[in-house]
Amino acid sequence: MDLNNYQTELKTIKPRELELIKVSGISYLIDKFGGTIFVLENDRLKRIDNSYRHRSQIESNIFSYNDTIFRHGGYGFWETRDLLTFFDFKTNEWEIKQNKNKGTKKYSHLITIKNNKLITFGGFLKDDSLNSLETKSNSVYSYDFQKNEWTNLGVSKYHFSKNDNIIDIGNDKKVIIRKNIKDTVFLIKPFENKIEFYKSNNFTRNIVSNNNLKSFYKDSVFHLISNIHVKSKLEINKRFYDKFLSNKFGEDSFVFKKNNYIIEILGILFLIVFILIYFKKPQTKKNRKILILNNKSVHYKKRKIEISDYDLSIINSLKKNNEFKIIDLMSVYKNSELNYNHQLRIMNKIINDLNNKIKTLMDLKKPFIIVTKSDMDKRIRVYKLNNQVKIK
């Protein structure tokens, strides 16, 4: 490969930020942080996309199906995505796959494919806040490429992610070796709703103990590539399937089996919700809680808390209009030394802190400031005053 050309084409993209995908025997390198795609031709890299590094699908799952490159999920800008996008080789653009329903939000998750269907499992979620707390995702979803439809298969008690050591057996099965569970090898068969457990051996333990080791499966043989530092060369060790997975000691359903009484339970829950909604006393203006606003403090009954100038601007906006967008307040916080995104994060933190203070002060069941999405543009957040509260 021409390294000079390689660096010129990639510019600021580092090699480890690219994922290799093969389609119809052709190798493509896809930017994990955006839509950039390079094709490898005659030991040279050529960029073919009309995209940019949007950073909105970080740690998405990139895969190929039916001679098409797809990417699912990922996260960016304080939101985990449920998008399924594909690269259109005619327009050289990434397009959103139009589906009948929404799928699951995940990142760093795993995917298996068989008979025009995809099953995705594991991975993580980030909450839609500045804290960006990471939680495990145990939901298991299926996608039908012919029907363009997602199906929720249920929940798995076994959690895996791209952080694990993974060996693909075809497109529909995976061998997974966990770094924190060195004595067990997992064989995942999502399309059979089965997980099998095997005792580890020296071969599998070496995969965990040395991050430099790479493994793959081909022609019924597991291959382990190791870096021998003393001899400064690579060594390939091989194990046949029966030797690699030789000591099975158990199996389980991968997805929780559905209870026979699920319909009855859902019916009871529906009835309870209906009764609660029907008999719930509507919130009127007369029984709203009154928040008294002063220059540097807010009062509720005999309680009082001090507020900042930023808090005061937010409460005044709610008092006048009952709602606002974050852009409406950007003029309040200005710092020429910080970029727009940094200022945006600070404003979001101010709003979250104020929300917590007022909710505690007034003993509110719901947040003081309700966060919704704009009807015109779902990417824009709208902040609304809780209808239990009136500001004076």
Order of alpha helices (4+ residues) and beta strands (2+ residues): alpha-beta-beta-beta-beta-beta-beta-beta-beta-beta-beta-beta-beta-beta-beta-beta-beta-beta-beta-alpha-beta-beta-beta-alpha-beta-alpha-beta-beta-beta-alpha-beta-alpha-alpha-beta-beta-beta
